[in-house]
Amino acid sequence: DVFRCPSDKGDILRNATNCFRQYGNSYLVEWAVDGFRVKRVTGDSQGTRGSYSATPIKSTEVGLRPTTKIIQGDWIWHGNRGYTDKKSVWHNYHGKSLVAMLFGDAHVEPYQFPTKDLPGWVGVAPDMNFKWW
């Protein structure tokens, strides 16, 4: 149950009704490619051995800025998910859509990502000196 969020309401992108039941994890990791200013954490098991997309991040790299390195978060944190859609808003605090994020130093915090239209979030390469990477 460590990877099961009791508020899990699914993945609007794939029409899943419960991510834990359907994927085995209520939390989404950046995998195989860098996206949304986040360096990928896991590798693509179907990728070519030794390729960038098949190679997971090394703990030594996470250790360079562990307090800001995103490891995973509520399934809806990705910019291509509908975190403003009523079905997808898993966590709310005074009407603000918040997602629980796990960072490289093992701390978890509620975070509100900028809107999807904000330049500088979607399609920008990770930068470990930014708020998150």
C-alpha positions, 0 to 999 in steps of 0.5 A: 500500500506504500504506492497506493494513494487513498485519493487516487481517482485515475489518469485522465490521459489514459481513462484509468479509473484508479492508477494503483489498480490499473498500473500498480502505482498511484504515483507517476515517475518521469521515465525514459525521457526528460519532460516538464523540467524533470530529468527522467528517473527510471529507464525504459526497459524496452529501450536499447541497452546502454541508451539514454532512455534505457538508463536510469538516473544514478543515485550520485546524480540525485545526490547533487541536489536531492532536495529539489530532484523530483522522484515521483508525484501524484499521477496527475502532476505531469503537464499532459494530465488534467490536473484541473479536471474535476476527475483528476484533482486528487488533492485540494486545499482551499480550492487549490490543486495540490499534488504530493511530490517525493524528492530525492532526499525522501521528503514529501511536500504538497506542490502546486505546479504552474498552469500548463500554458506557462512558458518555462515548464512544458518542453524545457530541459531540466536544470538542477538549479531550478525549483525542481529538476 
